[in-house]
Amino acid sequence: NNENGDKIQNGVEPNTGTDVNETEQTESEEAAVPDSEEVPSAEVDVPVARPGLERYLEGYDINDEKEQRSPFYLEEQAWRLHDGEDKVLTTEDEVSSRDANKGEEVMLKPLPPVSDLPKLPSTPHCRWSFDEESRVLLANFRPTEEGKGGVTICREDEEFLLKMMERNDVTVISEGLADGLDPEIWNMEYIANRLKNTFFHRFRKFERREIQSTSEKQTNETDKMVKVSYETHEEMDVCLSMKVSDYVKYLEMRRVALEARSKVKKGSKEGTVPPASDMQDKDEEPQQNFNFIDDGGKQQSINVVDVSLYMIDLDMVKLLPELINDFSSCFKLPGCMPGGTHCMMNAVNESGRPFMGPNMYITPPASFTQMHQDGHGTVDSGHQCLSGYNEVVMLRRLPEAHKKQALRLLSGKMKNSYYDALYGLPHGDGLGEKPAWPTCEAIAKCKEMRYYPSVFILKPGQLCHINKGRLHAFRKLGPETLPSFDCHAKLRSSFIEKEGLGDTEHLCISVAWDWMYKGVTSEGINRESVATLECTVLNRINGTQSLAIPELSLLQIAQKLVTNSKPESTFLSVKNARQSSSFVPSKEATLRGILPSLRYLVDQHVAATRAARHQAREGSGEAPKKNIHIPRHQLSIQTKPNSWENPDVFELDPYGNGDFFCKLCAKELSNVYLHCDGCEKILNKDFNICLSCHKERRYCNMIQMHPLNAKRHCTINHTGNMNYNRQARCPCKNGPVCKNCGYCQGCSCRCHTWFTLNHRFLTLEEEEELLETVEKVVGEHPAVETMRRLVHLADMEVIQDQNNAEAERKEEDNKEEEKVEDAEEKKIRDLPPRKKRTRSSSNPESGTGKIYI
């Protein structure tokens, strides 16, 4: 009990506010009187905060410049950005630094070189090759002679392949891993009949453009400027909707029209163009305008020659499950799929993972995908090419400042452009001018900076592994000749000649998926997990939701690997041990790799949870600011984790994925989160936020929860910004008294400032116990440089939270000043008009006499 004799439940004191039935105050009194409750102090000791990540660095200097560093590029040290004097600079300092004389951005220093690749395996089952120029490591698993044997992946080849996938300075391409697909269902006719009348809504439109420019051409005599003409395609700000069967018809009509166009061009070059009288027969001319009905019932028309339609993100899991089943049974490395053995989400239940594919992509040549990083840098990708050819540009994983510099080098200066390759969408609308395909000069500059760009062509049957955080762009190879400055110009020309492709278009079909590669060595696992956490923090700072769920994955992996059992205790009737030749890292190696990230995660949860518990015990009443009423903020503690609750009566599913991202900053809510009591009890909706946003009181705003109604009312939307203290018969005339808190629903309801601290799976003590168990298994593992990187990461979050709080305080001050100014202006407007006086004409100087108005 507190000092007033009231019982404290779950560490929260009862509501000691104004009684619901007290007499109504006047509006002027309510606006000026702050919340007068006095929060009695609980008779408990204030918990001492657990030491932060710095305790792992005791005896080490985080800014020790004399420490011996490797001459090669190490990602553990990539967070350190140095200037010419080798001093640590922040990302903002380097990016915004400018040459005072030239007014141009100063180039960053080139990154250190990477180490050489180890010796390639020499097995009879795979042919390995590495091209230094394109940085492509090719693993061809197909047998040397057709029809003799199938694809075999031995343990040595698989282990080397997985270790090379940890390196992001090379591009790993595998060939033959998806051989054996059923041709009866993997064809456009089957897809058209299977999805005959199904509307699909993600067809990106690319229009053909003819560009006239000048170029410097070198001859034996002199250099002179010559006119250059070439074709390109521009992505339009529109997503078309049509039936899948209509799209297949469009593809066929385009093929016929382009074949006829190619014959005319070929005939004009050879001087065998048919006479005009023969060309006048319109029945023989292929039709170029394709008409279709969109999902709104309107007829649309496009030119099949000038417009290329790109079908993106076709959900095969929902729409073509038989193709997914066939692909899964044929794919030779199932551990590299979402939730597979080598995926960080392996220990997370399927419904708790975000959807990551596989998806199908179908398009004629000429369409492309802008430079971007998958999942905003948090996920890896697998791109399996089934048909057609893809021109690819890919950089290695870079620090944030170098990513921005690389984009400036590749994109050049653009006017009226809002495209953000780091935190935007590659196929977004309303982004203004989009960057052109990288030039030879830009690629050369990237090589000078040691960004190790991979410029190559992905062929049918090849799988490309795209590491998380790598900037990359895809373009579908067409028969057109590229301008000489295009980085793929020479490569395309020689490739078409070598493969004998001619002037024919090849339909491009790919299957792609996102996943979270875990790594197989302790060093690689450490790099992958920390790189993911780093990108999630950067995404939160930039207001972008991450696709990956690294925090939940780390907790579940740790729980899985520390769980011990004996095979003799099985309940199976047949006790045959499963034999597998696949390479899987040991438990100790995996735990050693995730330990630094697990320390970071648990320490973040411990510090924030203890602060929230202290807030719940002590209350959170703050002094009123400028006589504006501040609502009472209440925090409860849910003692049981959500996973302990009865799922038949508990409304929230802790094993789901949809509601466990912060409603305000999109941060992952892996285990600890706060739940709005008002949204739960009044709106019957989930409003979950992270501990940082609750600490900053970012919930004190009107957040629209109703899909159509944006009214500021506690029964319609989240209203955390109600600043009055009104109860029955409120003068606002905007609703009755709330049955939960007793205040007016239209202007004073406090329910949306009341939150409950929840745990999804583990209590705070269980998280700490899990970390201690992992530390016992691993033993001494300081991981000094990684811990420095994580300390820097934690500082970034703290600084960002402080900046957010300061910005919101300034915004509140500005609003209050505007209210005061508006009130003063209103008083002036409400004053009665000044009376005009005129003195009498009899004695105008004395002022006496009759006054006329």
Beta strands, then each sheet from edge to edge (+ up, - down):
strand 1: 81-82
strand 2: 88-89
strand 3: 127-131
strand 4: 136-140
strand 5: 171-175
strand 6: 199-218
strand 7: 223-243
strand 8: 289-293
strand 9: 299-303
strand 10: 307-315
strand 11: 359-363
strand 12: 368-372
strand 13: 380-387
strand 14: 390-394
strand 15: 454-458
strand 16: 462-466
strand 17: 472-476
strand 18: 508-515
strand 19: 634-637
strand 20: 672-676
strand 21: 688-689
strand 22: 702-703
strand 23: 718-719
strand 24: 754-759
sheet 1: 1+ 2-
sheet 2: 3+ 4- 5- 16+ 13- 18+ 11- 10+ 6- 7+
sheet 3: 8+ 9-
sheet 4: 12+ 17- 14+ 15-
sheet 5: 19+ 24+ 20- 21+
sheet 6: 22+ 23-
end
